[in-house]
Amino acid sequence: MGEAMARELYLVRHGKTMFNEKRVIQGWCDAPLTREGEEQAERIGRYFAREGISFDHAYTSTLTRTQQTIERIVDMPYERVQDLREWGFGAFEGERVSLMSSFPWGDFYVPFGGESQADVRKRVCDALTKIMSRAGHERVLAVSHGSACREFLSHWVPEGGYDRGGVPGNCSIMRFAYDGGVFSLSEVIEQDRLRELLGE
């Protein structure tokens, strides 16, 4: 018997939404995908199909924008997981992005009814670890959110291995290997790279 292969997690940020376009803080609020956002998700679907990448399980957050995204990527059942939601910004939800404090946010949003950075990071890391440790989860697709993905990346990628301040672009793919409770980042594929790979 050879060694078991590491499992794979394909973590995707949802497609562009109306709030992304208007530069409005979304958090736990819901805004629909724009037509561009739908096209971004469909592009990921074409990429996975071309590469022969299929999944044994799929997950989204409980927010509609992740579900609209995954339904344009794959045609398979998926489970909604509350802990894959975006950072909760409390009273800042629905306000202009220009009102946000500079990153890192730490506990900035807590007095406004929002979440702390440590809490967001812990819930997203715990949720994805729990998912990937389930039986039969060899290759998993999960669709989450920009700040949630950034916290997950920042936890697992050593300093300098990923642009810490940057939020992955809408509908970017973050591919991780998962082995023995540990995630390691294999690659990040942004939309412009997908267009190149697909010759679009």
Legacy VTK file of the C-alpha trace (Angstrom):
# vtk DataFile Version 3.0
C-alpha trace
ASCII
DATASET POLYDATA
POINTS 200 float
0.000 0.000 0.000
1.342 3.425 -0.951
0.897 6.438 1.269
-2.537 8.037 1.194
-2.674 11.139 -0.960
-3.329 14.456 0.726
-6.900 15.651 0.363
-7.638 18.765 -1.690
-9.711 21.815 -0.817
-10.705 24.245 -3.550
-11.751 27.394 -1.702
-13.468 29.989 -3.895
-14.504 33.532 -3.110
-18.011 34.359 -4.376
-18.521 36.284 -7.621
-18.828 40.044 -7.835
-21.993 41.448 -6.243
-23.948 44.664 -6.504
-22.447 45.761 -3.141
-18.896 45.023 -4.371
-19.607 47.245 -7.350
-21.120 50.046 -5.247
-18.264 49.787 -2.697
-20.649 48.973 0.149
-19.748 46.822 3.200
-21.571 43.482 2.875
-20.640 41.306 5.838
-23.721 39.322 6.787
-25.975 41.402 4.484
-26.929 39.899 1.179
-26.471 41.426 -2.252
-27.072 39.514 -5.489
-24.348 38.652 -7.966
-23.986 41.044 -10.872
-23.945 39.645 -14.404
-20.145 39.891 -14.230
-20.206 37.869 -11.008
-22.296 35.175 -12.696
-19.855 35.086 -15.617
-16.899 34.778 -13.214
-18.477 31.716 -11.599
-19.333 30.179 -14.974
-15.673 30.662 -15.989
-14.547 28.613 -12.965
-17.021 25.931 -14.023
-15.483 25.831 -17.503
-11.993 25.628 -16.026
-12.885 22.718 -13.729
-14.607 20.911 -16.620
-11.604 21.411 -18.914
-9.190 20.173 -16.233
-11.417 17.194 -15.366
-11.698 18.415 -11.763
-14.734 17.040 -9.945
-15.674 17.073 -6.270
-17.056 14.543 -3.839
-18.579 17.241 -1.601
-19.446 20.940 -1.885
-20.153 23.649 0.699
-21.170 27.311 0.802
-21.888 29.843 3.493
-25.502 30.579 4.419
-25.411 33.831 2.401
-27.109 33.835 -1.002
-24.133 35.170 -2.962
-22.089 32.023 -2.262
-24.999 29.805 -3.296
-25.555 31.761 -6.532
-21.826 31.294 -7.191
-21.588 27.547 -6.558
-24.703 26.841 -8.651
-22.909 28.348 -11.659
-19.711 26.376 -11.012
-21.005 22.847 -10.460
-24.239 20.933 -10.802
-24.252 18.972 -7.550
-25.855 19.178 -4.125
-24.101 21.345 -1.550
-24.350 21.996 2.164
-24.731 25.464 3.699
-22.443 26.130 6.663
-23.009 29.197 8.827
-19.365 29.384 9.937
-18.228 29.985 6.328
-20.004 33.372 6.366
-18.221 36.660 5.855
-16.858 38.716 8.765
-19.793 40.281 10.636
-19.313 44.082 10.663
-22.204 44.989 12.962
-23.423 48.575 12.537
-20.990 49.071 9.619
-22.978 46.688 7.394
-24.489 48.478 4.431
-22.228 51.524 4.916
-19.624 52.760 2.437
-16.354 50.802 2.268
-14.540 54.149 2.697
-15.711 54.193 6.371
-13.776 51.003 7.208
-10.745 51.345 9.447
-7.373 50.362 7.997
-6.465 46.678 8.108
-5.708 44.709 10.325
-9.054 45.259 12.026
-8.452 43.325 15.265
-11.356 44.124 17.618
-12.398 47.342 15.832
-15.922 46.135 14.921
-16.714 44.482 18.281
-18.144 47.626 19.985
-20.402 48.060 16.931
-21.869 44.566 17.282
-19.412 42.990 14.850
-16.856 40.209 15.151
-13.219 40.278 16.206
-10.491 39.161 13.825
-9.554 36.262 16.120
-13.162 35.022 16.170
-13.547 35.180 12.373
-10.269 33.359 11.846
-11.101 30.655 14.382
-14.593 29.924 13.077
-13.505 29.718 9.411
-10.428 27.584 10.185
-12.445 25.296 12.473
-15.253 24.919 9.917
-12.936 23.998 7.031
-10.866 21.638 9.216
-14.038 19.880 10.340
-15.235 19.568 6.731
-11.927 18.221 5.407
-11.572 15.663 8.205
-14.902 13.994 7.315
-14.891 10.534 5.742
-14.931 10.502 1.938
-13.906 14.145 1.605
-11.001 13.676 -0.802
-11.639 16.705 -3.010
-13.926 19.426 -1.725
-15.270 22.674 -3.171
-16.159 25.440 -0.696
-17.405 28.930 -1.581
-16.876 31.650 1.028
-16.098 35.384 1.254
-13.188 37.798 0.832
-12.305 38.632 4.434
-13.141 35.105 5.622
-10.787 33.659 2.967
-8.079 36.175 3.874
-8.201 35.069 7.536
-7.947 31.427 6.501
-5.013 32.181 4.186
-3.262 34.284 6.821
-3.551 31.463 9.360
-2.135 28.749 7.107
0.302 30.530 4.798
3.698 31.389 6.301
4.719 35.065 6.322
5.555 36.256 2.842
3.903 33.270 1.169
0.761 35.223 0.386
-0.009 38.936 0.121
-1.287 39.337 3.692
-3.171 42.589 3.241
-4.836 41.594 0.004
-8.271 40.051 -0.218
-8.458 37.384 -2.920
-10.351 38.762 -5.938
-13.966 37.850 -6.672
-14.174 34.245 -7.894
-10.523 33.446 -7.300
-9.620 29.823 -6.569
-7.403 28.965 -3.593
-6.237 25.362 -3.791
-5.015 23.732 -0.596
-3.648 20.303 0.255
-4.998 18.957 3.564
-3.092 16.339 5.493
-3.291 15.402 9.155
-5.074 18.563 10.250
-2.741 20.861 8.317
-3.555 22.949 5.222
-0.882 24.015 2.749
-1.566 26.430 -0.094
-0.811 24.994 -3.549
-1.881 27.957 -5.701
-4.174 30.944 -6.033
-5.783 31.396 -9.454
-7.398 34.774 -10.054
-9.910 35.514 -12.812
-7.380 37.086 -15.220
-5.276 33.905 -15.003
-8.387 31.774 -15.638
-9.101 33.803 -18.764
-5.540 33.195 -19.962
-5.717 29.454 -19.250
-9.037 29.161 -21.080
-7.938 31.427 -23.930
-10.845 33.816 -23.380
LINES 1 201
200 0 1 2 3 4 5 6 7 8 9 10 11 12 13 14 15 16 17 18 19 20 21 22 23 24 25 26 27 28 29 30 31 32 33 34 35 36 37 38 39 40 41 42 43 44 45 46 47 48 49 50 51 52 53 54 55 56 57 58 59 60 61 62 63 64 65 66 67 68 69 70 71 72 73 74 75 76 77 78 79 80 81 82 83 84 85 86 87 88 89 90 91 92 93 94 95 96 97 98 99 100 101 102 103 104 105 106 107 108 109 110 111 112 113 114 115 116 117 118 119 120 121 122 123 124 125 126 127 128 129 130 131 132 133 134 135 136 137 138 139 140 141 142 143 144 145 146 147 148 149 150 151 152 153 154 155 156 157 158 159 160 161 162 163 164 165 166 167 168 169 170 171 172 173 174 175 176 177 178 179 180 181 182 183 184 185 186 187 188 189 190 191 192 193 194 195 196 197 198 199
